[in-house]
Amino acid sequence: MSDPDAHLLIVDDDERIRTLLQKFLIRHGFLVSAARDAAHARRLLAGLDFDLIVLDVMMPGEDGVSLTRGIRETRGTPILLLTARAETEDRIKGLEAGADDYLAKPFEPKELLLRINAILRRMPDPSPQEVAPKLLTLGGFRYDIERGELWQGEAPVRLTATENQLMRIFAARAGEPLSRAELVEELGRDKGQAQERAVDVQITRLRRKLESDPKSPRYLQTVRGAGYMLAPD
C-alpha cells in the first residue's frame, strides 16, 4: 500500500522513462515531481522537501553519484539509484555516496514500487513520542531507539533510511553478532553476495558517523567469523 502523502522526485534525462514513471507512480497514490538532470533537480530541492528521490546514475553533466553526494551534505532524504545492470562499480559508489538502495535497469515498474514502499516504511515515525526515550550510549553519541535519532551531544547526526534501519536492528540485538546474511534478511533485501557487499558499504558509512577511528571501531565491531555487533557503553 503506497503512502498517499509521500512526495517523490524522479531524476532521469530520458524523457520517456521520466514520463512513464511519473504517470505510474501517480496512479499508485504518490505526488510526483520530475527533473531532467542534476541541475534541474538541485533547483527543485532548493524549494521543496521530498520523501524519496529516484535517481538515474548515468546522466549528461553531473551524474547521479555526484548528485547523491551533494544531497547528503544537507539532507537525509532516501535515495533509490537506477543503474545499468552490468555497472556493479556504480552501485557501490552510489551506496558509498549515501544512496539507500539501487535497482538495475531494465526493471519492472512493480518492482520499483515495492522498493519505494519498502524504503518509506523504514523511515522513522516523525510523530511526537510521549513515552520516556529508550537510549543507547555510544561514547559521545546517543541513539534514541523509539525516535530513530542519533545525537552527538546536542547536535543531531543525519542518518539515511538504511543507516537508521541498521541502527534499529543492531539496537534490538545489542551485544549480539549478526551475520551479513542476517542483516540482508532484516533489511528486507534479496539474498546474495551483491547485497551482502552492499551491507558492508552501509556499515562502513555508519562507522564514519559513529566512530572516532572507523578503521578500529569501538562500537560497531567486526566479530571474526560471525559478522557485525553493536557494543554500547
Secondary structure, 3 states (H helix, E strand, C coil): CCCCCCEEEEECCCHHHHHHHHHHHHHCCCEEEEECCHHHHHHHHHHCCCCEEEEECCCCCCCHHHHHHHHHCCCCCCEEEEEECCCHHHHHHHHHHCCCEEEEECCCHHHHHHHHHHHHHHCCCCCCCCCCCCEEEECCEEEECCCCEEEECCEEECCCHHHHHHHHHHHHCCCCCECHHHHHHHCCCCCCHHHHHHHHHHHHHHHHHHCCCCCCCCCEEEECCCEEEECCC
